[in-house]
Amino acid sequence: HPYLLSSLTSCLTHAYVTYEDLLAIPALKDQTVIAVKAPVETKVDVAHPEDAFRIHLCSSLGPIDVFMCCDDEVPNDAPESNLTSTSASSPKGERFDSALPAQAGCLPHINP
């Protein structure tokens, strides 16, 4: 998205995108946004939305972090059953660690 690319220009020194950067993109308003921080050559498989919304990530080169970006606050006692990645964070920085271990560097499917 052009807006995201222009936002990245100001962050190239540290190569990051902030939660606020993502929420400021008009095309993403009222959308579920999942940000992924993953090594180069990470494989991403997204199921067709008519079947079910599923994302499968796989990397043999290092860990994968998945962040769900939303306007809603995520309570500290949120059930972990909704998070099926090995590591996920809310926009406010709370960290949730799922009991589902990754096998061979692959994350299980994410079903928001």
Steps between C-alpha positions, in 0.01 A plus 500: 500500500651840405423660837680222685803532275523874563470436875782249480731762352514683832577175685765353269776560752341250737282315241177486697133590467308613807151399608395861442644491145277204414188652656559828313457332160147591384456178298553295818232681705253253654709208371674222688872557456753233580863612491768236460867540590678209338834404347566531128358209298218433750222313323146637536189303404161673524184292457220629277266715718193304389643180652627652826740775591830323565862603479786252516856634546815292472867595542812294553715812546371630832202597714179653369314767700133566424322816615126563475435873459157622602340801663353289780685445824606140557433403862789344691281198580402441133469130423807371321288259297443779247873540444655204328842638424798421716547868572252783458468851641218745541546856372566624852797265536349231722647166403306177467680168471289216371533146625523384137866441415630555149623189323801519269489880504135520386218677678161330521210659313372833635120514520398850618 
